[in-house]
Each structure stands twice: as structure tokens, then as C-alpha cells.
Amino acid sequence: MNVLVLTGAGISAESGIPTFRGADGLWEGHSITDVATPEGFERDPKLVHRFYNLRRRRLLEPDIQPNDAHVALADFEAEHRRAGRGDFLIVTQNIDDLHVRAGSQNVLPMHGELLKARCMLTDEVFDWTTDLGVDTPYPTDPGNDRIRGCLRPHVVWFGEMPIGLDAIATAASRADVFLAIGTSGLVYPASGIVGQTDTLCRRIEINLDDTPASPAFDETIRGKATQCVPEVLSRLLRE
């Protein structure tokens, strides 16, 4: 049984991370075009760096931890792998590292990773846990002023190509079970993954509310991820 999981902001919201469209946190008061587009970064890199620095600091605060849904997915993956039951992949739209912290091994962050920085000249990616800025020294050549400030958040902005689309399409075509958790179904291409699955694939959606993609699923479960995900995964293991 090959299992493909897609997770969105709803799963991390229960760990205290503000959702993209919520009015309860760091996105409030910021236009998408200002902080989540290449044009916004080119126009005002200091603003964009400040915005993601705040998000990075928040992600690293001790109260931000994987929740029961993250842990249940990691435990399911471990049992699935131990039993040799097939492939397992988590594709996440989130830029946090909570799946990895929970113990998940096979995670594809299609929208990038907040705890990484990318060089705009070479596309080299570095682990990053401190602030970035327009004067940040290059990590492997800090004395070279010519490449000072050439790092950006390793985050896929609107208008940029998500990461791993070919691998995602392959996993979707081979999936026997597709599970979408806490995703709005509004952002393409993530919203189109369900349509890439085979007609025989069992499609399960877990979300607080209906989404535009809900009609494409065989099962639609309404509730919090921390409650519903462990129950659904436990049921899949028993079947």
C-alpha cells in the first residue's frame, strides 16, 4: 500500500504557527505582494528579511513543538516501513520543520524550508537558524564583500516553481491512499495533486471545513488534525 500525504497550514496551526490567511499572527498587516513574491523582495529586501526573521524566531521558540498529528504521521511511517507495506511520502506546503522534528523520514517540503537560506547566485542551500539581512556575510566566504547579502529565505514565493513536482506526480500516480490534511485546496499546484492520483486510489480529506477540492475525495472528515489524523491512521494500520 503506497501512501501519499499532503499537509497544509491547518496541521501546524495547532502547534501555534499562524496560518497564511489568518488574522492572528505574523501575516496580519502584510500584503502577499510585499512579502511573498520575488518582486516584493527586489523592491524592499529589508522588509522581506524582517518578516521571515520574525517567523524563523517564532518557529524556534520552545513552545512551538510537533503536535499529535505530526507524531501520528511519524509513527505511522515507521510502522509502515517496518512492515514493508509500500512507499510513504509526506508532501507539505508548510515551511516549518515540525514533521522532521516529530520523526518523519520522507518529507518533501514543496514550498521550501524556513530554516534554510539560499544563495541567489548559485542556488546553494544552507541550514539557517539566525536572522538574514541585506548585509549577511556568505557562510563559506564571510570576508568576501562581493557576495555579502546574496542570501534569501529558502521559501517558494508566489510566481516561483514549487519544489519536487516531478517526484510528487510520480508518488501521486502510484498512491493507493492519498491523505490531505489541513490544506485549503486553494493553492495550485498542491490543490491539483488529488487529480493526479489513480481512479482506484482511496482519497481522504481531513480539514475543519469543506474546501474547493472536497468533491474529489472519497472520504471527507471534518475536525481538528490532532484528533482526526491519529484515528484515521490507526484505522489504516488495522485494515
Disulfide bonds with the S-S distance in Angstrom:
none
